[in-house]
Amino acid sequence: MRFFLLVALLGTSLFADLSVKDSVVKIYTVSKIPNYLIPWNSSIRRSHGSGSIVMGDRILTNAHVVANETYIEVKRYGEVKRYEAAVEFISHQADLALLKVKDANFFKGTKSLTFGSLPQVQQEVSVYGFPMGGNSLSVSTGIVSRIEHNRYAHSQEIFLSIQIDAAVNPGNSGGPAISNGKIVGVVMQQIRKSQNIGYLVPAEIVKHFLKDVKDGRCDGFANLGIGTQKLENKTLRELFKMREDMSGVMVMDIAKEAPVARVLQNSDILLKIDSHNIENDGTVEFMPEQFTSFTYYMDQKQIGESVVFRVLRDGREMDVVVPLTNVADDDLLVNTLEHDVMPKYFIYGGYVFTPLTRNLIASSRSNRFNEVARKWESAERKEVVVLLKVLADKINRGDHNFSLWMIDSVNKQKFKDFKTFVNLVKSAKGKYILLENKDGIKVAIDKEAAEVANPKILERYSIKSAQRE
């Protein structure tokens, strides 16, 4: 299994382009880091990364360089003065951010870098940034070794990425990768415990982000809300009446609330996307003899546009127009990794409740949520609530070992999200509150005793508030 680390590239070059150097920026970030296992707590982290000056007097960098930020400063190459900056737009999906500097003097004498096209395999690139191990600008040269879809560590979503062969270290994240004087990618991450394997966000993903935010907001990259199965087995293709000259993937799961549910059906075969053949392994040829996920052509589109699939349904071919209106979090029961927010929680009688998030799953390193994490949301259920832990007190004796326990009902009533759950608990009538999961396991809370004890429990555990919504 491959593990990704958000990183930077290291190296030196005596022949770096001076005009590029003048456009490279060091970014200093102070961040407030949430603790999803102790949701009322947080910590402060100081870090640095890299960026580049682009059109409109903006600084382009990675989202993970400035995520959860409380204060940002930037410094130009060859200078010592730091300037205060702020995030203007951020795409956690694509791990990209645009910063604005409060003092316009920062940009005097600078030149904006421009963007190139998708490079070729074995094309040489130079990477600029400020990796750990020193304070001065570092430049390294490598070649493009692979271009294909990979999982972005910051969002855990899958997009096109460029693999290069260069040494990789923290600090250079967000720096530009230059070829022929233009940005072809932004340094992003590495494979942990590997040597000389680094990844870039391609310039075409960056261009999509820049076009997206022109209207003053970041809509993101579309997600279909379907699961597909490869059709590499000949017998399976025959069973679904595919001719020898056909290839594609089969729709096996559809989000109920996604627009695609109105136009696609389970067992539909997706043969083409916008006239591009989909191979039996789910790839498309996006460059001569280069293949990647068929979502490549969907990622070229902005939210609000559409794609056309050629579909085989019950042996009959048809064209289906799919509107691209949703991002992944619009369809998932457990959303993608969240950033720039503090975790929600609710404490009642020492019982600590919180929504189930990818961040919590990652923090707990638990496998118990694998099934629910793959589910789509529905009109009846948009969020999962868990009993995170129990703060020991005499009123909750016997339940102190409960942790990460999923809740399905409050006094036999279902709920759709965390807010509804909290309201059900607060407004419960009668002496007891009964929590239950799908397996029939129950937790009973004495309502009056819990409300009396709660302030004392909060004080004992040095918790300022019983709730964050």
N, C-alpha and C positions, 0 to 999 in steps of 0.2 A: 504493500500500500504506500502511496506517495504522500508525503506531508509537506506542506508549503510554509515558508517563512517569509514574512514581509521584510524586505531587505534592500541592499544597495550594492552597487558595483565598485570594485576597487581597482586601481591601477594608475600608471602615470604615462604621459606621452610628452615628449619634448617638442612635438610638432602640431600641437592642438591649434585649432583655428581661434585666433585672438578675438574675433568678432563674436564667436559663439561663447567664449569664456565670459565676455562682458554681459551676456544675457542669462547667465546661470546664477541662481540665488540660493543662499543657505537659509533654511527656515527653522526657527526655534519655537517649540510648542510646549506650553504648559497645559496638561490635560487633567480632567477629573474622571477617574476610572471607576465605573460602577462595580459593585460586588454583588453578583446575582444570588449568591448563597447567603449573604447577609445584606439584604436589599436596602436597609437604612444606612449602610456604611458606604464610603467611597475612599479613594486614595488619590494623591496628587503625583503625577509623573511628568518629568521633564525629558524631552527628547528633541532630536533634530533630524531634518531631512533636507531634501533638495527640491528645486523647482526651476522653471525657466520663464522668462518674460515673453509674453505673446501679445498679439494685437489687442489694442484697446487698453494698454497699460494695465495688464492683469498678469498674475503669476499662476502658471499651471503647475500642479503637483498632484500627488496621490491623495485620495480621501483619507487613507489610514495615517498619513503624516499629520493631519489636523483634526482627526476624529476626536470627539469629546473635549474639544479645546475650550480653555478658559482665557488664554492669552497667547497671542502670536506675534513674533517679531521676525523680520527678514533682514538679510544683509547681502549686499552685492559683492561679487568677486572683486578683490583688490581693495576693498574698503573695510573699515572697522566699525563704522556707525551702524547701529541697528534702528530699524523703523518699525513702528507698530502696524500690524496688518489685521485683516479680518476675512472670514470666509464669505464670499459673495454667492457662489453656487457650489453645490456638492452632489456628486452621484456616488453613493456608497455601493450601488450595484456594480458600476464600472471602475470603482476605485480611483475616481478623478475629482479634483476640486479646482476652483478658480478663486484666487485671493485678490483683494484690493488693498492698496497701501494708502493710509490716511494722509500722508504727506506726499504731494505730487512731485516734490524735488527728488524723490527716490529715483524717478525714471529719467532724469535729465542726462542726456548723453547716451542713453541706451538704445538698442535696436531690437525690435520684436523678431523672434524666430518664426519661421513659417513651416508649414507641414508638407511632407512629401507623401508619396503613395506607398502602398504595401510593398515591402522589399522582397527580393528574390532569395531563395535559399542559397547560402554561401556568399551573400552580399556582405561587404564589410560595413560595420557600424562603429562609431565612437561614442562612448558613454561618459557623460559629465556629471559630477556631483561632489558631495562632501561626506564620504564614508568615515566611519570610526577609524581611529588610529592617527588622526592628524587634523589640523584646522584648515589647511589650504585646499584649493580645488584639486580634484583628482580626475584624470582622464584615462580611460582604458579602451582598447580596440579589440573587437572580436568579430565573429561572423554569425550570420543567421543560420541556425542549424535546423530549425523546424518551425512551421506555422500551422497551428491547429487549435481547436477549442480545448480549453482547460478550465478547471475550477479556480476562480479568483479567491484567494485566501480571505480577503477582507469581507466579502459578501457571501461566499460559498455558492455563488451563481456561476454558470458556465458561459464564457464568451471566448471569442478568438484571442489568441495570444501569440507572441513571437518568442521563440526560445533562442538564446544566444549562448555562445561558449565564452564565458568570462568569469573571473573570480567574483564572488558575491559577498557583500558585507552590509550590515545595517548602516543607515545614514544617507545613502545615496538614493533611497526610494524617492520617486517623484522627479528625478533628474532626467534630462532629455537624452535620447539615443539619436545621434545625428548621422545621416548618410547624404552625401552630395550637398552638404550645407543646409539640409532641412531635417526637421524632426520626423522620424519614422516610428517612434514609440516612446513611451514613458516607463522608466524602470519601475518594476512592481514587486517581484517576489522571486524566491528560489525554491528548489527542492531541498528539504533539510537533509543533512548528512551526505550531500552530493558535492562533487567538485566541478566548478566551472559550468554550472547550468543555471542561467538566470532567465527571467521572463519580463517581457515588455507588454504594456497595453498598446496595441497598434494605433497608428495615427488615424485610421478610419474610425475606430471606436471613439477617439478623442474628437474627431470632427463631428460625429453624431451628437456627442455631449454638447459641443459648442453651438451647434445648430439648434439643439433642443432648448437651450437656455436663452435664446435670443428674445423670446417673448416674456422674459422675466421670471420664469419658473422652470424647474427641472421635472419633467414628466417621467423620464426613465426609458428603459428598454422593455419592449413588449414580451409577454409570456403567453403561450397558447393556452395553457391549462389542460394539457393532455399528457398521457403517458403512451409510449409507442413500443412495439416489439419488432426486433429485426426479423427479416424474412430470408435468412441465408439457407434455410432448410428447403430443399426442392419439393419434398412431399407437402409441406405446409403451403407452399406457393400453388401447387396443383390443387390442393383442397379449396383454396380461395379463388380458383378459376383465373389464375394469372397466366398469360401467354409467355412463351419463351423470351420474347423481346421486352417483357415488362420487368421492372424492379421497383422496390419501394419498402415502406414500413407499415405495420398495421396499428391502428388506433386501438388501444386496449383499456384505456381509462380516461374519463372526461370529467373535469370539474363541473359540478352542477350549475354553479353560478356564473361560469365563464361564457362570453358571447359565442364561443366555438360550439357550445352545447346545442345551439339552435341550428347549426348547419352541418355538423359532423356526427357520426354515430360510431358506437363500438363496432369493431371489425371492419371499418372502412380501411382501404389500402391507399396510402398517400403515395402517388406515383411521381408527381412533379410539384415543384413550388416555383411559381412565376416562370413556367416553361423550362426550368432546370430539372433534369432527371435526378430523382432520389434513388441512391443505390440501396441494395438489400441490407447493408449494414448501417443505414441511416445517414450516409454522407452524400455530399455533392462535390462536383469538381469545380472549385472556385478559381483555380489557376491551372494552367496546363499541367496535367499529371499530379496535381495537388488536391487532396480531398480533406474535407472537414465536415462538421455537423451541418445538416440541412437548415438549421436555424440561422446559418450565416446570412442567407438572403432575407430572413425576417429581421435580423439585426440591422439591416441597412435602412429599415423603415422607421419613421417616427410614430409615436403614439397618435392614433387617430387615422392613420393610413390603413391599408389592407394588403393581404397577399391572396393569390389565387392558387388553390391546390387542384391538380388533376387527381380525381378520386376514382377508385374502383370499388363499386358497391354492388354486391350480389351479381358479379360478373358484368356489370354495366359501367362504362366510363362516363364521368361527368365533371364539370368544372364547378368548384365551390369557392365563393369569395368569403374570406375570413377577416372580419374587422379586428384591428389590433388596438384594443382599448384598455387592456388590463396588464399590470405588471404582476410579478410572481406573488407578492403579498396580498393581492386582491383575491386570490383563489386558495391560498394555503391555510389550513387550520392552525399550523404553527409557522409563523412568518420566518423569513430569512433573518440573518443576524441583524440586530438593531444597533444603532449608534446615535450619539448626540442626545440620548435620553437617559433618564434614571429609571431603574426598574420599579414597577408598580408593586405595592404590597398592602395588606390589610391585616392588622393584629387584633384578635378578639379573644380575650381570656387566655392569652399566651399562645394561642394557635396562630401561626403565621401563614397567610394565604398569598399566593401570587399567580399571575398568568404563566403558563408554560411557554417559554421562549427558546429559540436556538441557543441563545447566550447561556441560559440556565442549563440546558442539556450539555453544552460544551464544558461549563464550569463543574458540573456534577460528574461528568464522565460516566454517566449511567447509560446502559443499553435498554432500560425498561421502556423507553419512549420511542423506540425505533418504528413500531407499527403506527402509532398516532401521528408521528412526524411526517408520515407519507400520505396522510389523508387530506382531502380537499375540505374546505369549509362549506357550510350549507346555510340556508336561511335560519335553521333552528340552532346551529352551533357554529359560532365564529371564533371561539377562543376556548382553550382548555385551562381549567383552574386546578392548581395543586395545593395540598397542604405541605408547605415547604419544610417546616419543623415545628416543634412545640417548645416554647420557653417554659421551663419547669416551674410549676406552682402546685400547691395542694389541690386547687380546683380542677387541674387537668391530669392528676395522678393516674397512672395506668396507660397514658397515651404518649409518654415522653419519647418513645422510640419511633413514633410516626415521622416519616420524612419522605418528601417527593411522592406523595400519595395523591393520585388523580381523583377528583370529586365529580360525580355525575348528577347529584340532586341535593337539594336543600329542603328538608321536610317533604320529600317525595316530589318536589317541583324541579323540572329541568330548567336550565338557564342557558342563554346563548353566548354570554361573554362575562368577563371579570366584573364589569360594572353592575350587570344584572345580578350576579352572584352576591356581591357586597350588599346590594339593596335588599335582596331576599333575607340575608342574615340580619341586617339592621331592623327590618320591618316584621320579622317573624313574630307570630302571636303564640301565646302559650308559654309554658315553663321551659320547654326544651327546644334545642335546635338539633335536628338529626341530619348528619351528613352521610352520604352513602355513595359507593362506587358500583360499577357494573357487575362486580363479582359478589355484591351483597355485603361487603365489609362496611361496618358502621362506626361512626364517631358521634357521641352524644355530648352536647354542651349545655350546661345549666345557664340559661340566658341571664337571669338576675345576678348569679354569682360571678359570671364572666364580666359583666358590666361594672360591678363593684370592684373586682380585682384588677381590671385592666390598667388603670392609672398606676397602681403600685407595681405591677409587673414591668411597665414601661420604665418607671423610675429605677427599678432594680437593675435592669439591663441597659440603662443609659440610652434609651431610645426617646427621641424628642417628640415624634408623632406616631400615632397609631395607624396612619394611612397615607399613602401616596397614590393618587389616581393618574 
